[in-house]
Structures are given as C-alpha cells and as structure tokens.
Amino acid sequence: MMNNEQQQRSDYLYEQHVTHLTLQGKRPATIDGYSRALHRITHYLDKLPDTLTTKDLK
C-alpha cells in the first residue's frame, strides 16, 4: 500500500496525465478510458505510474 507521499505523487502524475490528454485534444471518453487503465494498473501493481517498467506492463 502506498504511503501518503507516494499517494500524493500518484495523484499529481494522474492529473498531469489528464491535462496532457486534454491538451492533445482527446475526447472525454478517451481520457476516461486511458485514465481508468492507468489507475487500474497502478493500483493492481501498487506502484507509481513513473516507476512502471515494460515488464510490469507485459
């Protein structure tokens, strides 16, 4: 389970992800789908998004 500092970092990265997708002009449904996938994988692996490796994603 993530500690408070890790959770804050994860929340920050999640918000950055959403912001970048919005700036790219992605549709709300696409942003929602991508964001849900990111949330599921980071929750399942209990890792921060910026620490995921190719092996984790396989």
PyRosetta script that sets phi, psi and omega in degrees:
from pyrosetta import init, pose_from_sequence

init()
pose = pose_from_sequence("MMNNEQQQRSDYLYEQHVTHLTLQGKRPATIDGYSRALHRITHYLDKLPDTLTTKDLK")
pose.set_psi(1, 138.7)
pose.set_omega(1, -178.2)
pose.set_phi(2, -72.4)
pose.set_psi(2, 142.7)
pose.set_omega(2, 173.9)
pose.set_phi(3, -80.6)
pose.set_psi(3, 177.5)
pose.set_omega(3, -175.2)
pose.set_phi(4, -60.5)
pose.set_psi(4, -42.6)
pose.set_omega(4, -179.9)
pose.set_phi(5, -63.5)
pose.set_psi(5, -43.6)
pose.set_omega(5, 178.9)
pose.set_phi(6, -65.3)
pose.set_psi(6, -39.0)
pose.set_omega(6, 179.4)
pose.set_phi(7, -65.2)
pose.set_psi(7, -40.6)
pose.set_omega(7, 177.2)
pose.set_phi(8, -63.2)
pose.set_psi(8, -42.0)
pose.set_omega(8, 178.0)
pose.set_phi(9, -63.3)
pose.set_psi(9, -43.0)
pose.set_omega(9, 179.3)
pose.set_phi(10, -62.2)
pose.set_psi(10, -44.0)
pose.set_omega(10, 178.7)
pose.set_phi(11, -61.5)
pose.set_psi(11, -42.2)
pose.set_omega(11, 178.7)
pose.set_phi(12, -61.9)
pose.set_psi(12, -46.4)
pose.set_omega(12, -179.7)
pose.set_phi(13, -64.7)
pose.set_psi(13, -37.7)
pose.set_omega(13, 178.0)
pose.set_phi(14, -62.1)
pose.set_psi(14, -46.1)
pose.set_omega(14, 179.3)
pose.set_phi(15, -63.2)
pose.set_psi(15, -39.1)
pose.set_omega(15, 176.9)
pose.set_phi(16, -63.3)
pose.set_psi(16, -40.4)
pose.set_omega(16, 178.4)
pose.set_phi(17, -59.2)
pose.set_psi(17, -49.1)
pose.set_omega(17, -179.8)
pose.set_phi(18, -63.2)
pose.set_psi(18, -42.5)
pose.set_omega(18, 179.2)
pose.set_phi(19, -60.8)
pose.set_psi(19, -46.1)
pose.set_omega(19, -179.1)
pose.set_phi(20, -64.5)
pose.set_psi(20, -40.5)
pose.set_omega(20, 177.8)
pose.set_phi(21, -64.6)
pose.set_psi(21, -39.4)
pose.set_omega(21, 178.3)
pose.set_phi(22, -63.8)
pose.set_psi(22, -45.4)
pose.set_omega(22, 179.8)
pose.set_phi(23, -65.0)
pose.set_psi(23, -26.0)
pose.set_omega(23, 176.8)
pose.set_phi(24, -77.7)
pose.set_psi(24, -7.3)
pose.set_omega(24, 178.6)
pose.set_phi(25, 84.4)
pose.set_psi(25, 19.0)
pose.set_omega(25, 178.9)
pose.set_phi(26, -67.3)
pose.set_psi(26, 148.8)
pose.set_omega(26, 178.2)
pose.set_phi(27, -72.8)
pose.set_psi(27, 153.6)
pose.set_omega(27, -179.4)
pose.set_phi(28, -54.6)
pose.set_psi(28, -38.3)
pose.set_omega(28, 180.0)
pose.set_phi(29, -66.5)
pose.set_psi(29, -36.0)
pose.set_omega(29, 178.1)
pose.set_phi(30, -67.9)
pose.set_psi(30, -45.7)
pose.set_omega(30, 178.8)
pose.set_phi(31, -59.5)
pose.set_psi(31, -43.5)
pose.set_omega(31, 179.4)
pose.set_phi(32, -62.0)
pose.set_psi(32, -45.5)
pose.set_omega(32, 179.9)
pose.set_phi(33, -63.3)
pose.set_psi(33, -46.1)
pose.set_omega(33, 178.8)
pose.set_phi(34, -63.4)
pose.set_psi(34, -41.4)
pose.set_omega(34, -178.3)
pose.set_phi(35, -67.0)
pose.set_psi(35, -40.1)
pose.set_omega(35, 177.3)
pose.set_phi(36, -63.2)
pose.set_psi(36, -42.2)
pose.set_omega(36, 179.3)
pose.set_phi(37, -62.1)
pose.set_psi(37, -44.1)
pose.set_omega(37, 178.5)
pose.set_phi(38, -61.6)
pose.set_psi(38, -44.6)
pose.set_omega(38, 179.4)
pose.set_phi(39, -62.1)
pose.set_psi(39, -44.5)
pose.set_omega(39, -178.5)
pose.set_phi(40, -62.6)
pose.set_psi(40, -46.3)
pose.set_omega(40, -176.2)
pose.set_phi(41, -68.5)
pose.set_psi(41, -39.1)
pose.set_omega(41, 179.9)
pose.set_phi(42, -70.8)
pose.set_psi(42, -35.6)
pose.set_omega(42, 177.7)
pose.set_phi(43, -68.6)
pose.set_psi(43, -44.1)
pose.set_omega(43, -178.8)
pose.set_phi(44, -62.0)
pose.set_psi(44, -45.0)
pose.set_omega(44, -178.1)
pose.set_phi(45, -87.1)
pose.set_psi(45, -9.7)
pose.set_omega(45, -178.0)
pose.set_phi(46, 53.6)
pose.set_psi(46, 49.4)
pose.set_omega(46, -179.9)
pose.set_phi(47, -132.4)
pose.set_psi(47, 155.0)
pose.set_omega(47, 173.3)
pose.set_phi(48, -72.1)
pose.set_psi(48, 147.7)
pose.set_omega(48, -178.4)
pose.set_phi(49, -57.4)
pose.set_psi(49, -35.5)
pose.set_omega(49, -177.9)
pose.set_phi(50, -82.0)
pose.set_psi(50, 3.1)
pose.set_omega(50, 176.2)
pose.set_phi(51, -109.5)
pose.set_psi(51, -1.8)
pose.set_omega(51, 179.4)
pose.set_phi(52, -67.6)
pose.set_psi(52, 139.7)
pose.set_omega(52, 179.0)
pose.set_phi(53, -109.4)
pose.set_psi(53, 169.6)
pose.set_omega(53, 176.0)
pose.set_phi(54, -58.9)
pose.set_psi(54, -40.0)
pose.set_omega(54, 178.6)
pose.set_phi(55, -61.0)
pose.set_psi(55, -41.9)
pose.set_omega(55, 177.5)
pose.set_phi(56, -58.6)
pose.set_psi(56, -41.8)
pose.set_omega(56, -175.4)
pose.set_phi(57, -75.1)
pose.set_psi(57, -22.0)
pose.set_omega(57, 176.7)
pose.set_phi(58, -78.3)
pose.dump_pdb("model.pdb")
